[in-house]
Amino acid sequence: MPSITLHINDHPHAVDVAPDTPLLWVLRDTVGLTGTKYGCGMGLCGACTVHLDGEARRACQILVSSIGSARITTIEGLAADRKHPVIRAWLAEQVPQCGYCQPGQIMQAAALLAGTPHPTRQQIDEAMNGNICRCGTYQRIRRAIARAAAETA
Amino acid sequence: MIATLGAGAALVLGVRWLPRPSGAARRASAASHESAFESHPLLRIDASGATTILVNKTEMGQGVWTSLPLILAEELDADWALVTIARAPSGPRYGKAATGGSDSVDSSWLPLRRAGATARVMLLTAAARRWGVDPTSCATRRGAVIHTPSGRRATYGELVGDASRLAVPDGRTVPLKPATEYHLLGTAIPRRDLEVKVHGAATFGIDVRPPGVLFACVERCPYFGGSLRSVDDAAARRLQGVRGTVQLGAVTAPLTRLPARVAVFANSTWAALQGRRALTIAWDPGAARGFSTDALSAACRASVDAEAQVAFRAGHPPLVIEPGARTVEAVYEVPFLAHATMEPMNATADVRDGRATIWAPTQAPDGIIDAVAARLGIPTDAVDVHVTFAGGGFGRRFYADFGVEAAELSAAAGAPVKVTWTREDDIQHDLYRPHRVARLRAVLDDRGLPTSWHTRLIGASWAEYWDPDTTRPWQHDWEGAQPPYAVRNVLIDFVALPSPVPIGAWRAVNNGENGFFMEVFVDELAHRARIDPIAYRLALLGDRPRARRVLEQVRDVSGWSRSAAGRGRGVGLGVAYYDYGGEQGGTQVAMVAEVTADDANVRVERIVCVIDCGLPVSPDTVRAQVEGSVAWAVGATLFGDLTVTGGRAVEGNFDRYRVLRMSEMPAVDVHIMPSTESPSGVGEPAVPPTAPAIVNAVFAATGRRIRRLPLSRTLGPASARPRS
């Protein structure tokens, strides 16, 4: 198998995987970055959300062969900055319960705020509607996003 | 490699560590670490003062990782900043590991307080002896003993050696703090599991990866009760990365029902999924071929007058309440519901040399130990279960099926195996909240209050699925169906109909559906009596002060009285009350839902919830659990619906099995009643009142009484509008 080089969290990773492998499984099984979660495999739940050149994307829907030189950021990359406003807001609002969906929620929220630094409540709901949380932390996610937006004012 | 796993695996007895001596005479220094103090299996204090508290319950979002250590730390007067939290190993030494029924804090309350208080007394005694002073002249504060008259001070770390040489007193004899002296309990303590969770560094079951592990995916018979006719795995085995396949038969073991299966082993999850897709399998649907939820619904409705088994009786209820001017009757129906935890079922197992090691996000490690031992034919003490963080539990992870399956596959492969369920596997091979039809009847007196009450439950029974030889309904079948209201004559009975659909515990277990029937029916009675629904409930709760207080409080904080003017014009408020565990020591919940609704749409705008759970150990966690319970139940009320046709589940992923999304999330206001009584559960009690509060609010808004869930079935699939 030809080796594919991925740029993940500012580091190159050469991986030998079938070209039709979704990025999700390359991250989890091959690279060992398990913060990106499997939830549905159909782009319906958002648990596998990563950034591709800064844009929120579902890693289960991205074939590894289609990525090219795009920069991939996972929750581990985002969290390397312990002072990231979204992560701090998530802790301040005590958002997670089980925590399984939260890396995806955080990546989605970070991408939202990068493009829309002061989202309205409706913009928050729209941007986050693809990220399912079964513990029901939605109300705290709304608050945390508002808090992160206020702190970066 | 292709094999069929036999019943018995090779049996070699491993040597287990011996249990430590127990009892009051045991010395803490029995521990091998002279430099550490271990007066209780869940506690260890090092000479540095570092304090480790082990958690013996599964952290699945409900906050036990923080709330349980907090209870021990409070009585210990520990320095919370020096406390590290870790998961207790499996084994009886660490107490009951099964996590469910909202009882972790409740059942751990006294044992953990005694454990902390016992250690505190020993450390204080050690200091007093060292200083040659009267112990009553010493006090403890934030991880240190202080001799009050002289101001001398010793940290717990400095005392571990001396304290370890003392006999451990009987925990029942040590004094416990009065609630007025709490400085940790009831305060805003951040959860200890959240840092790793927001960094993507928490280890869930699906993240476990022992060296040399094979990745497995399993095709399970899609027909409930069906069997495997034939399989052609040639194409699968030709795929790159696929290492083998195995056929597995149906399994019945403690807390375990597994269908006929074909598994694929591979070098990666993706290769296993591809291999699985390449299998050609013929299933025999068996007797379930003609089964559908539509047919079950019709059969239930046709059986409301069938012979029923009496489950509960109080007073002298007439066995048949005749229709008449004073009789109110209503028939309700709820669907099967899947759990759909965000982390799908999974487990990893390493079975070798007659031992099994399992890593699993499980609510019941002891259940997995029993079931794996039974399945592999090895003793229970040859099975170890490592419990990871669980990505939601909600009752689904109380079952042992996923753990047993991983053990079967590791035994078959002769290697460690990690089994990942797809979302479709998870939804279509769940143990569902049971579908039910209920007919409720009541006879009202001159004031409009019920004198006789009859709840008849019809449908798939727990007993039928889990214990087919039984002749009586399980308590689960009618749990929560007894009205907490003052009604002289009460009859609860049950008509069990055959159903091949697996049923199991679903957050609040059967309180969810039985609470729905009861609280909508009470609303109907209030309407018939022309009495305000809160006043009506209060009239029936004369001897229950805690119940009355939550209802009065929700009336006062929800704007209930002011809302009367807007009713019937598309905006409505509905109320529900739920008694979870009894007026004495249980959790009391009163809820008001505000909806906007018309003939085709409903939107839940706001939920106000008042909860009395005794002392709120961690108030923010109580609020989070109520918010989560409401979100969970709002989603189920609006569109939760697992249907079956041709003997197999129809919905498989979040496109058709809809769950609540952010745009549908109401504002949730939580009010916690101040209390210093023993704490009671908070993980489930706000689930049962949510659906009836919403349905009662829809009635207030539209005059339309909905008696069948989900609302999307009655109002149409577009019934839950995103915010416009």
Chai-1 contact restraints between the chains, C-beta under 6 A:
chainA,res_idxA,chainB,res_idxB,connection_type,confidence,min_distance_angstrom,max_distance_angstrom,comment,restraint_id
A,T21,B,W270,contact,1.0,0.0,6.0,A-B,restraint_1
A,W25,B,T269,contact,1.0,0.0,6.0,A-B,restraint_2
A,W25,B,W270,contact,1.0,0.0,6.0,A-B,restraint_3
A,D29,B,S268,contact,1.0,0.0,6.0,A-B,restraint_4
A,D29,B,T269,contact,1.0,0.0,6.0,A-B,restraint_5
A,T34,B,D207,contact,1.0,0.0,6.0,A-B,restraint_6
A,G35,B,G200,contact,1.0,0.0,6.0,A-B,restraint_7
A,G39,B,M342,contact,1.0,0.0,6.0,A-B,restraint_8
A,C40,B,R423,contact,1.0,0.0,6.0,A-B,restraint_9
A,C40,B,N653,contact,1.0,0.0,6.0,A-B,restraint_10
A,C40,B,F654,contact,1.0,0.0,6.0,A-B,restraint_11
A,M42,B,N653,contact,1.0,0.0,6.0,A-B,restraint_12
A,L44,B,F654,contact,1.0,0.0,6.0,A-B,restraint_13
A,L44,B,D655,contact,1.0,0.0,6.0,A-B,restraint_14
A,C45,B,F654,contact,1.0,0.0,6.0,A-B,restraint_15
A,I75,B,G200,contact,1.0,0.0,6.0,A-B,restraint_16
A,E76,B,G200,contact,1.0,0.0,6.0,A-B,restraint_17
A,A79,B,H199,contact,1.0,0.0,6.0,A-B,restraint_18
A,A79,B,G200,contact,1.0,0.0,6.0,A-B,restraint_19
A,I87,B,V198,contact,1.0,0.0,6.0,A-B,restraint_20
A,W90,B,V198,contact,1.0,0.0,6.0,A-B,restraint_21
A,L91,B,L194,contact,1.0,0.0,6.0,A-B,restraint_22
A,Q94,B,D620,contact,1.0,0.0,6.0,A-B,restraint_23
A,P96,B,L194,contact,1.0,0.0,6.0,A-B,restraint_24
A,P96,B,K197,contact,1.0,0.0,6.0,A-B,restraint_25
A,Q97,B,G61,contact,1.0,0.0,6.0,A-B,restraint_26
A,Q97,B,G628,contact,1.0,0.0,6.0,A-B,restraint_27
A,C98,B,M60,contact,1.0,0.0,6.0,A-B,restraint_28
A,C98,B,G61,contact,1.0,0.0,6.0,A-B,restraint_29
A,C98,B,G391,contact,1.0,0.0,6.0,A-B,restraint_30
A,C98,B,G392,contact,1.0,0.0,6.0,A-B,restraint_31
A,G99,B,K197,contact,1.0,0.0,6.0,A-B,restraint_32
A,G99,B,A202,contact,1.0,0.0,6.0,A-B,restraint_33
A,Y100,B,M342,contact,1.0,0.0,6.0,A-B,restraint_34
A,Y100,B,E343,contact,1.0,0.0,6.0,A-B,restraint_35
A,Y100,B,G391,contact,1.0,0.0,6.0,A-B,restraint_36
A,C101,B,M342,contact,1.0,0.0,6.0,A-B,restraint_37
A,Q102,B,K197,contact,1.0,0.0,6.0,A-B,restraint_38
A,P103,B,G200,contact,1.0,0.0,6.0,A-B,restraint_39
A,D125,B,M662,contact,1.0,0.0,6.0,A-B,restraint_40
A,D125,B,S663,contact,1.0,0.0,6.0,A-B,restraint_41
A,M128,B,M662,contact,1.0,0.0,6.0,A-B,restraint_42
A,N129,B,R661,contact,1.0,0.0,6.0,A-B,restraint_43
A,N129,B,M662,contact,1.0,0.0,6.0,A-B,restraint_44
A,N129,B,S663,contact,1.0,0.0,6.0,A-B,restraint_45
A,I132,B,V659,contact,1.0,0.0,6.0,A-B,restraint_46
A,R134,B,M342,contact,1.0,0.0,6.0,A-B,restraint_47
A,R134,B,G392,contact,1.0,0.0,6.0,A-B,restraint_48
A,C135,B,G61,contact,1.0,0.0,6.0,A-B,restraint_49
A,C135,B,G628,contact,1.0,0.0,6.0,A-B,restraint_50
A,G136,B,E627,contact,1.0,0.0,6.0,A-B,restraint_51
A,G136,B,G628,contact,1.0,0.0,6.0,A-B,restraint_52
A,G136,B,A631,contact,1.0,0.0,6.0,A-B,restraint_53
A,G136,B,W632,contact,1.0,0.0,6.0,A-B,restraint_54
A,Y138,B,M662,contact,1.0,0.0,6.0,A-B,restraint_55
A,Y138,B,M665,contact,1.0,0.0,6.0,A-B,restraint_56
A,Q139,B,E627,contact,1.0,0.0,6.0,A-B,restraint_57
A,Q139,B,V668,contact,1.0,0.0,6.0,A-B,restraint_58
